Amino acid sequence: MTIPNKPNQQGSQGSAHCGSKPKKIAIGIAPLGIISIGIVPMGIVTIGIVPMGVVSVGVVAMGVVNASIVGMGIFSAGITTMGLRVWSPEGAALQQPINNDGPSSSKNIYAYPTRSIAEAEAKKLGCLGVHKMGQLWMPCATHGVNHQ
C-alpha cells in the first residue's frame, strides 16, 4: 500500500539535506555533510554564501569559529562580526567582551540622564564639554577625552 503525497524513502539516494543523514562531503544548495560547500551549507566545516557549521567560511557565516564578511559565533573574524571574541580589520586588536566588574562595566560607561550630571563628571575627568549619545549625555566634547 502506498500513501499519496508521501515520498518513497526506501530508495532515496538523493543529496543530503536537512533531516537526512549527512554525507562526508556535500556540494550544492543547502548541502548537509561533514564538509559542505555551496549556498547555505550545513555541517562541521562549511564554505559558502551563508555557511552554518562548527567552522564556517563565507559571506554571512554562523558557527563556533567564523571567517566572513558578516559573522556570528564564539570566535568570529570579519568586517561586521559578533561573538565572545571577535576580530575585524577596522579594529586594531582582538576585541574583548564587556566585563561586568572591570573598567568597562555598565556603571562606568560615563553616560548620564541629564546634561548637568555629565558636565559635573567632565570636570572630575578633566575634560571640556559634553555630548549627547542617544537619550543620554556623556562627559567631554567627543569620545576622545579633551583635557583642559
C-alpha positions in Angstrom: 0.0 0.0 0.0 1.3 3.4 -0.9 0.3 6.6 0.8 -0.4 9.5 -1.6 1.9 12.6 -1.4 4.4 10.7 0.8 7.8 10.2 -0.9 9.2 6.6 -1.1 12.2 6.7 1.3 13.4 3.2 0.7 15.2 4.1 -2.5 16.1 7.6 -1.6 19.8 8.2 -2.6 19.5 11.9 -3.3 21.6 14.7 -2.0 21.9 15.1 1.8 19.8 17.9 3.2 18.2 18.9 6.5 16.5 15.9 8.0 18.7 13.3 6.2 21.9 11.6 7.2 24.9 13.9 6.4 27.4 12.9 3.7 31.2 13.1 4.2 31.4 15.8 1.5 28.3 17.6 0.2 28.2 20.3 -2.5 25.1 22.2 -3.7 22.2 24.2 -2.4 21.6 23.6 1.3 24.1 20.6 1.4 24.4 18.7 4.6 27.8 17.0 5.2 30.8 16.7 7.4 32.4 19.1 4.9 29.8 21.2 3.0 30.3 23.6 0.1 27.6 25.7 -1.5 24.7 28.0 -0.9 23.6 27.7 2.8 25.9 24.7 3.5 25.4 22.9 6.9 27.9 20.6 8.7 31.1 20.6 10.6 33.2 22.5 8.1 31.2 24.7 5.9 32.2 27.0 3.0 29.8 29.1 1.0 27.4 32.0 0.8 25.6 31.5 4.2 27.6 28.7 5.9 26.3 27.2 9.1 28.7 24.9 10.8 31.2 24.5 13.6 33.9 26.1 11.4 32.3 28.4 8.8 33.9 30.4 6.0 31.8 32.6 3.7 29.9 35.8 3.2 27.4 35.6 6.1 28.7 32.8 8.5 27.2 31.3 11.6 29.0 28.9 13.8 31.6 28.4 16.6 34.5 29.7 14.5 33.8 32.0 11.6 35.8 33.9 8.9 33.3 36.0 6.9 32.2 39.5 5.9 29.3 39.2 8.4 29.7 36.6 11.1 28.1 35.4 14.3 29.9 32.9 16.5 32.0 32.3 19.6 35.2 33.2 17.7 34.5 35.4 14.7 36.7 37.3 12.2 35.3 39.7 9.5 34.0 43.2 8.7 30.9 43.0 10.8 31.1 40.3 13.5 29.6 39.5 16.8 30.7 36.9 19.3 32.6 36.3 22.5 35.9 37.0 20.8 35.9 39.0 17.5 38.4 40.4 15.1 37.8 43.0 12.5 40.3 44.9 10.2 38.5 48.0 11.4 39.8 47.3 15.0 43.5 47.2 15.9 43.3 44.1 18.1 41.1 41.3 19.2 38.1 42.9 20.9 37.3 41.9 24.4 33.8 41.4 25.8 32.4 43.9 28.3 33.2 42.6 31.8 30.7 43.5 34.5 33.3 44.1 37.2 36.1 45.6 35.1 36.7 49.1 33.9 34.2 48.7 31.1 31.3 47.8 33.4 28.0 49.4 32.8 28.3 51.5 35.9 31.4 53.2 34.4 30.2 53.9 30.8 30.0 57.6 31.6 26.5 58.1 30.2 24.1 60.1 32.3 20.4 61.0 32.0 21.0 64.8 32.3 23.4 67.3 30.8 24.2 68.7 34.3 25.4 65.3 35.6 27.6 64.8 32.5 29.1 68.4 33.0 29.9 67.6 36.6 31.6 64.3 35.5 33.5 66.1 32.8 35.0 68.4 35.5 36.1 65.3 37.5 37.6 63.7 34.4 39.4 67.0 33.5 37.9 67.3 30.0 35.9 70.1 28.2 32.3 70.0 27.3 29.7 67.2 27.0 27.9 65.4 24.1 24.6 63.7 23.6 24.5 59.9 22.9 21.0 58.8 22.1 18.9 59.8 25.1 21.9 60.1 27.4 24.6 62.7 28.0 28.3 61.9 28.1 31.2 64.0 29.5 33.8 65.5 27.2 33.1 67.1 23.8 33.8 63.8 22.0 34.6 60.2 22.8 38.3 61.1 22.7 38.9 62.9 26.0 39.7 66.6 25.6 41.8 67.6 28.5 41.8 71.2 29.8 
